[in-house]
Structures are given as C-alpha cells and as structure tokens.
C-alpha cells in the first residue's frame, strides 16, 4: 500500500485560545490543510485484513469517560432493528465489554464493533450510530463514541512553563498517526492518515472536519484556526503533507 513515512517537515501555528487565556492552541497546518478524507466503503481495506469491510471498526471503540458511555448508551436505546443489524444481540448480551486491561469499550462481534452494520444489511452499511445521527439531523459526533468521531484528529494537552512560572496549557490539534496508538499501531494492516489512497478529498481537513474541530476547540478557536489555514494555503502551503497528491 502507498503509505508514506511521516518523518517530514511540518508547519505549526500557535495562538491563544480566545475562550480561555490559560490555554494556547498549537495546530498542525500541514495536516489540517491536507486532502485526507475518510474512504470507508470507497476502497478502504480496513485496519485488519481479516475484517476488511469493518474499516477502522474492527477493534471496537474505547470510551473516554463516563459521560461518553452515557451519551452513547442513550442513543443505543433509540436504535431499532431496522437501523442496527445487531440490535437483538446488543440488547440480549450487552454492547460493551472490557479489554485485557479492564478498560470499557464497545463489544466486538464477528470481527467488528457491535454497532457496525454489514454491507448486506438493508438498513445501510456502516456505523448504526452514525447513520442514526444523519437520519435525525444531528452531527455524528453527537451520537458516536468520542474516539470514533475524533479520529484521525488528535487533541493533546501539555503543561508548559515558559520560564517565568506563568504556566499555561498547550493544546495540540494534529494528526492521529500510527504512533499515536502506541506499539500496537505498527501492527495495523492498513492505516489511512498517512496513506495516499485516502488523500483524495475535495476539501482540506479543516473544512471537512469543521464540526469536529469546533467541538474540540470551540467556535472562536476554530475561526482563528480557519484564518491561519487560509493564510497558509494562500502562501502556497510551504510544508504540504507528503501523502497529498502532487
């Protein structure tokens, strides 16, 4: 697969969080102006070659906190059998499980997250929670586990002391690379963010992922980011993403 080495120069921009003077955003302009797009159902071979149709849903989704669990649980209750292929299975045996380290996640059934509808399901292929959101006029980020709607964006926090003791929180918005998954990332059979096959989007990431970025940064933070991205593009994207088309 045409996956590129991510050890190339990138451009970042830093600016104060308009809503919180104790935070500064550090944003990867190279990634956010790239033409990455999700190609699920459009040639995506999946992260596990044994479950290619599952895309990145092969391992199930870990929850970020109790609020994440409660939100997904509320929408899982609203799904009916016409929307969710494994509705009866989920209600009979539960739709969560714990991993080897005791962390709660969505249950994996036959090589995919329990909310994953197979390609032959009359109610539609893909995530039942995602489809439900679109059907009732919500953004998918409102119904899906946090990890599912954030990927392949990554938000990281770091406390920074510039030297004078005026500590602030640095909030990095960037690409969720293989390395972000720890040692297990190297064992994924395919990965999209660094793969040329997925860098075919019409719009740059900062445009196509606007709702998700607003959720991560706030509306004012996103507007500041948008202006920086537009200036970076106008300057010719001096450090483009290497997986983008030439």
C-alpha positions as a LaTeX table, in Angstrom:
\begin{tabular}{lrrr}
\hline
Residue & $x$ (\AA) & $y$ (\AA) & $z$ (\AA) \\
\hline
Unk1 & 0.00 & 0.00 & 0.00 \\
Unk2 & 1.29 & 3.57 & $-0.77$ \\
Unk3 & 1.76 & 4.62 & 2.86 \\
Unk4 & 4.34 & 7.33 & 3.30 \\
Unk5 & 6.94 & 7.86 & 6.00 \\
Unk6 & 5.71 & 10.62 & 8.32 \\
Unk7 & 9.20 & 11.89 & 9.15 \\
Unk8 & 8.87 & 15.02 & 7.03 \\
Unk9 & 8.86 & 18.73 & 7.99 \\
Unk10 & 5.55 & 20.22 & 9.11 \\
Unk11 & 4.26 & 23.72 & 9.74 \\
Unk12 & 2.55 & 24.59 & 13.03 \\
Unk13 & 0.82 & 27.70 & 14.25 \\
Unk14 & 0.34 & 28.74 & 17.87 \\
Unk15 & $-2.28$ & 31.16 & 19.15 \\
Unk16 & $-4.15$ & 31.89 & 22.34 \\
Unk17 & $-7.46$ & 30.18 & 22.99 \\
Unk18 & $-9.97$ & 33.05 & 22.61 \\
Unk19 & $-12.18$ & 31.46 & 25.25 \\
Unk20 & $-9.52$ & 30.58 & 27.84 \\
Unk21 & $-6.43$ & 32.74 & 28.48 \\
Unk22 & $-4.77$ & 29.84 & 30.31 \\
Unk23 & $-4.58$ & 27.82 & 27.07 \\
Unk24 & $-2.70$ & 28.12 & 23.79 \\
Unk25 & $-3.51$ & 26.11 & 20.69 \\
Unk26 & $-0.70$ & 24.51 & 18.70 \\
Unk27 & $-2.12$ & 23.35 & 15.36 \\
Unk28 & $-0.55$ & 21.27 & 12.61 \\
Unk29 & $-1.24$ & 23.30 & 9.47 \\
Unk30 & 0.35 & 20.62 & 7.30 \\
Unk31 & $-2.23$ & 18.08 & 8.44 \\
Unk32 & $-5.22$ & 20.38 & 8.70 \\
Unk33 & $-4.79$ & 21.67 & 5.13 \\
Unk34 & $-4.19$ & 18.18 & 3.74 \\
Unk35 & $-6.67$ & 16.48 & 1.44 \\
Unk36 & $-7.23$ & 13.48 & 3.68 \\
Unk37 & $-10.79$ & 12.15 & 3.71 \\
Unk38 & $-12.48$ & 9.03 & 5.06 \\
Unk39 & $-12.78$ & 6.42 & 2.29 \\
Unk40 & $-14.88$ & 3.92 & 4.25 \\
Unk41 & $-16.94$ & 1.99 & 1.74 \\
Unk42 & $-14.95$ & 3.56 & $-1.11$ \\
Unk43 & $-11.88$ & 1.37 & $-1.25$ \\
Unk44 & $-10.86$ & 1.33 & 2.42 \\
Unk45 & $-9.24$ & $-2.08$ & 3.08 \\
Unk46 & $-9.61$ & $-1.73$ & 6.85 \\
Unk47 & $-7.06$ & $-1.83$ & 9.65 \\
Unk48 & $-7.45$ & $-5.62$ & 9.96 \\
Unk49 & $-7.11$ & $-7.63$ & 6.76 \\
Unk50 & $-9.28$ & $-10.34$ & 8.33 \\
Unk51 & $-12.21$ & $-7.87$ & 8.53 \\
Unk52 & $-11.71$ & $-5.55$ & 5.56 \\
Unk53 & $-15.34$ & $-4.40$ & 5.41 \\
Unk54 & $-15.16$ & $-3.17$ & 9.02 \\
Unk55 & $-12.80$ & $-0.32$ & 8.17 \\
Unk56 & $-11.42$ & 1.06 & 11.43 \\
Unk57 & $-14.29$ & $-0.51$ & 13.41 \\
Unk58 & $-12.60$ & $-3.89$ & 13.70 \\
Unk59 & $-11.34$ & $-3.42$ & 17.26 \\
Unk60 & $-14.35$ & $-1.73$ & 18.84 \\
Unk61 & $-14.22$ & 1.71 & 20.46 \\
Unk62 & $-12.81$ & 2.58 & 23.87 \\
Unk63 & $-14.66$ & 5.23 & 25.86 \\
Unk64 & $-13.03$ & 8.42 & 27.04 \\
Unk65 & $-15.05$ & 8.80 & 30.25 \\
Unk66 & $-18.39$ & 8.07 & 31.93 \\
Unk67 & $-20.09$ & 10.90 & 30.05 \\
Unk68 & $-19.04$ & 9.33 & 26.77 \\
Unk69 & $-20.54$ & 6.00 & 27.84 \\
Unk70 & $-23.81$ & 7.59 & 28.99 \\
Unk71 & $-24.26$ & 9.57 & 25.77 \\
Unk72 & $-23.72$ & 6.54 & 23.53 \\
Unk73 & $-25.97$ & 4.42 & 25.76 \\
Unk74 & $-28.81$ & 6.90 & 25.37 \\
Unk75 & $-28.62$ & 6.72 & 21.58 \\
Unk76 & $-28.17$ & 2.95 & 21.58 \\
Unk77 & $-31.55$ & 2.74 & 23.29 \\
Unk78 & $-33.13$ & 4.73 & 20.47 \\
Unk79 & $-31.89$ & 2.46 & 17.70 \\
Unk80 & $-34.38$ & $-0.03$ & 16.31 \\
Unk81 & $-33.75$ & $-3.27$ & 14.38 \\
Unk82 & $-34.18$ & $-1.52$ & 11.04 \\
Unk83 & $-31.19$ & 0.73 & 11.86 \\
Unk84 & $-29.00$ & $-1.62$ & 13.86 \\
Unk85 & $-28.25$ & $-5.06$ & 12.47 \\
Unk86 & $-27.16$ & $-6.49$ & 15.84 \\
Unk87 & $-29.94$ & $-4.79$ & 17.80 \\
Unk88 & $-31.24$ & $-8.03$ & 19.34 \\
Unk89 & $-27.73$ & $-9.27$ & 20.10 \\
Unk90 & $-26.84$ & $-5.97$ & 21.75 \\
Unk91 & $-29.89$ & $-5.98$ & 23.95 \\
Unk92 & $-29.66$ & $-9.66$ & 24.84 \\
Unk93 & $-25.94$ & $-9.80$ & 25.69 \\
Unk94 & $-24.93$ & $-6.18$ & 26.01 \\
Unk95 & $-22.99$ & $-3.93$ & 23.69 \\
Unk96 & $-19.93$ & $-3.26$ & 25.89 \\
Unk97 & $-17.00$ & $-5.34$ & 27.09 \\
Unk98 & $-13.68$ & $-4.76$ & 28.85 \\
Unk99 & $-10.28$ & $-5.21$ & 27.25 \\
Unk100 & $-7.33$ & $-7.07$ & 28.78 \\
Unk101 & $-6.53$ & $-4.04$ & 30.93 \\
Unk102 & $-10.08$ & $-3.67$ & 32.22 \\
Unk103 & $-10.97$ & $-0.65$ & 30.06 \\
Unk104 & $-14.56$ & $-0.38$ & 28.84 \\
Unk105 & $-15.21$ & $-0.49$ & 25.09 \\
Unk106 & $-17.86$ & $-1.43$ & 22.56 \\
Unk107 & $-18.15$ & $-5.17$ & 22.10 \\
Unk108 & $-16.63$ & $-6.84$ & 19.06 \\
Unk109 & $-18.84$ & $-9.37$ & 17.29 \\
Unk110 & $-17.59$ & $-11.36$ & 14.28 \\
Unk111 & $-14.60$ & $-9.10$ & 13.74 \\
Unk112 & $-16.28$ & $-5.69$ & 14.06 \\
Unk113 & $-17.79$ & $-3.28$ & 16.56 \\
Unk114 & $-21.29$ & $-4.34$ & 17.52 \\
Unk115 & $-22.68$ & $-1.10$ & 16.03 \\
Unk116 & $-21.18$ & $-1.92$ & 12.63 \\
Unk117 & $-23.79$ & $-2.91$ & 10.04 \\
Unk118 & $-22.56$ & $-5.32$ & 7.37 \\
Unk119 & $-22.56$ & $-4.47$ & 3.68 \\
Unk120 & $-25.65$ & $-6.62$ & 3.07 \\
Unk121 & $-27.81$ & $-5.09$ & 5.81 \\
Unk122 & $-30.98$ & $-3.48$ & 4.34 \\
Unk123 & $-30.77$ & $-0.61$ & 6.83 \\
Unk124 & $-27.44$ & 0.55 & 5.46 \\
Unk125 & $-23.76$ & $-0.33$ & 5.61 \\
Unk126 & $-21.56$ & 1.13 & 8.33 \\
Unk127 & $-21.99$ & 2.56 & 11.80 \\
Unk128 & $-25.58$ & 2.43 & 13.05 \\
Unk129 & $-24.96$ & 5.37 & 15.40 \\
Unk130 & $-23.55$ & 7.46 & 12.54 \\
Unk131 & $-26.48$ & 6.71 & 10.26 \\
Unk132 & $-28.96$ & 7.43 & 13.04 \\
Unk133 & $-27.45$ & 10.87 & 13.59 \\
Unk134 & $-27.79$ & 11.77 & 9.92 \\
Unk135 & $-31.36$ & 10.44 & 9.83 \\
Unk136 & $-32.50$ & 12.73 & 12.67 \\
Unk137 & $-30.49$ & 15.81 & 11.67 \\
Unk138 & $-27.61$ & 15.58 & 14.14 \\
Unk139 & $-23.87$ & 15.59 & 13.61 \\
Unk140 & $-22.43$ & 12.07 & 14.04 \\
Unk141 & $-20.16$ & 13.40 & 16.78 \\
Unk142 & $-23.28$ & 13.72 & 18.94 \\
Unk143 & $-24.11$ & 10.00 & 18.83 \\
Unk144 & $-20.81$ & 8.13 & 18.43 \\
Unk145 & $-18.05$ & 7.36 & 20.96 \\
Unk146 & $-15.54$ & 10.20 & 21.23 \\
Unk147 & $-12.70$ & 8.22 & 19.70 \\
Unk148 & $-14.80$ & 7.41 & 16.62 \\
Unk149 & $-15.70$ & 10.98 & 15.68 \\
Unk150 & $-12.34$ & 12.49 & 16.59 \\
Unk151 & $-10.15$ & 10.20 & 14.52 \\
Unk152 & $-7.92$ & 10.89 & 12.72 \\
Unk153 & $-7.74$ & 14.22 & 14.54 \\
Unk154 & $-5.78$ & 14.13 & 17.78 \\
Unk155 & $-6.01$ & 16.57 & 20.68 \\
Unk156 & $-3.20$ & 16.50 & 23.24 \\
Unk157 & $-2.63$ & 18.56 & 26.38 \\
Unk158 & 0.70 & 19.61 & 27.87 \\
Unk159 & 1.57 & 21.97 & 30.71 \\
Unk160 & 4.21 & 24.49 & 29.62 \\
Unk161 & 6.36 & 26.75 & 31.80 \\
Unk162 & 7.93 & 29.39 & 29.55 \\
Unk163 & 10.50 & 30.08 & 32.26 \\
Unk164 & 8.84 & 32.76 & 34.32 \\
Unk165 & 6.47 & 30.42 & 36.11 \\
Unk166 & 3.43 & 31.60 & 34.15 \\
Unk167 & 2.36 & 28.06 & 33.30 \\
Unk168 & $-0.17$ & 27.56 & 30.51 \\
Unk169 & $-1.81$ & 24.54 & 28.89 \\
Unk170 & $-0.71$ & 23.79 & 25.35 \\
Unk171 & $-3.49$ & 22.14 & 23.34 \\
Unk172 & $-2.14$ & 20.46 & 20.22 \\
Unk173 & $-4.50$ & 19.69 & 17.34 \\
Unk174 & $-2.91$ & 17.38 & 14.84 \\
Unk175 & $-2.86$ & 14.06 & 13.04 \\
Unk176 & $-3.58$ & 10.77 & 14.81 \\
Unk177 & $-0.76$ & 8.75 & 13.32 \\
Unk178 & 0.05 & 5.08 & 13.77 \\
Unk179 & 2.44 & 6.06 & 16.55 \\
Unk180 & $-0.46$ & 7.58 & 18.47 \\
Unk181 & $-1.77$ & 4.07 & 19.11 \\
Unk182 & 1.43 & 3.06 & 20.86 \\
Unk183 & 3.29 & $-0.14$ & 19.94 \\
Unk184 & 0.10 & $-1.70$ & 18.59 \\
Unk185 & $-0.13$ & 0.89 & 15.85 \\
Unk186 & 2.70 & $-0.74$ & 13.93 \\
Unk187 & 0.68 & $-3.95$ & 13.68 \\
Unk188 & $-2.35$ & $-2.45$ & 11.94 \\
Unk189 & $-2.59$ & $-3.92$ & 8.45 \\
Unk190 & $-3.50$ & $-0.55$ & 6.89 \\
Unk191 & $-3.72$ & 2.99 & 8.15 \\
Unk192 & $-5.39$ & 5.91 & 6.44 \\
Unk193 & $-3.90$ & 9.21 & 7.61 \\
Unk194 & $-0.50$ & 8.52 & 6.07 \\
Unk195 & $-1.82$ & 6.69 & 3.03 \\
Unk196 & $-2.04$ & 8.36 & $-0.38$ \\
Unk197 & $-5.21$ & 6.41 & $-1.15$ \\
Unk198 & $-7.07$ & 8.43 & 1.49 \\
Unk199 & $-5.70$ & 11.84 & 0.49 \\
Unk200 & $-8.30$ & 12.37 & $-2.21$ \\
Unk201 & $-10.67$ & 14.79 & $-0.50$ \\
Unk202 & $-12.23$ & 17.72 & $-2.31$ \\
Unk203 & $-11.85$ & 19.95 & 0.75 \\
Unk204 & $-8.99$ & 20.26 & 3.23 \\
Unk205 & $-9.39$ & 18.67 & 6.66 \\
Unk206 & $-10.03$ & 22.00 & 8.42 \\
Unk207 & $-13.11$ & 22.44 & 6.20 \\
Unk208 & $-14.42$ & 18.87 & 6.03 \\
Unk209 & $-13.95$ & 18.39 & 9.78 \\
Unk210 & $-15.35$ & 21.75 & 10.81 \\
Unk211 & $-17.97$ & 20.35 & 13.27 \\
Unk212 & $-15.40$ & 18.12 & 14.93 \\
Unk213 & $-12.84$ & 20.92 & 15.22 \\
Unk214 & $-15.45$ & 23.24 & 16.74 \\
Unk215 & $-16.22$ & 20.52 & 19.29 \\
Unk216 & $-12.52$ & 20.23 & 20.13 \\
Unk217 & $-11.61$ & 23.93 & 20.07 \\
Unk218 & $-14.77$ & 25.97 & 20.45 \\
Unk219 & $-16.32$ & 28.17 & 17.75 \\
Unk220 & $-13.96$ & 31.13 & 18.29 \\
Unk221 & $-10.91$ & 28.87 & 18.40 \\
Unk222 & $-11.98$ & 27.26 & 15.15 \\
Unk223 & $-12.47$ & 30.63 & 13.45 \\
Unk224 & $-8.94$ & 31.63 & 14.41 \\
Unk225 & $-7.66$ & 28.32 & 13.05 \\
Unk226 & $-9.59$ & 28.75 & 9.81 \\
Unk227 & $-7.94$ & 32.12 & 9.19 \\
Unk228 & $-4.47$ & 30.68 & 9.81 \\
Unk229 & $-5.18$ & 27.76 & 7.47 \\
Unk230 & $-6.40$ & 30.07 & 4.72 \\
Unk231 & $-3.26$ & 32.21 & 5.02 \\
Unk232 & $-1.11$ & 29.07 & 4.90 \\
Unk233 & $-2.87$ & 27.95 & 1.73 \\
Unk234 & $-2.59$ & 31.40 & 0.17 \\
Unk235 & 1.16 & 31.29 & 0.83 \\
Unk236 & 1.42 & 28.07 & $-1.16$ \\
Unk237 & 1.44 & 25.52 & 1.70 \\
Unk238 & 5.20 & 25.65 & 2.17 \\
Unk239 & 5.16 & 22.36 & 4.10 \\
Unk240 & 2.46 & 20.18 & 2.46 \\
Unk241 & 1.51 & 16.71 & 3.63 \\
Unk242 & 3.57 & 14.14 & 1.75 \\
Unk243 & 0.55 & 11.86 & 1.23 \\
Unk244 & $-1.32$ & 14.59 & $-0.66$ \\
Unk245 & $-1.46$ & 14.47 & $-4.46$ \\
Unk246 & 1.33 & 16.43 & $-6.13$ \\
\hline
\end{tabular}
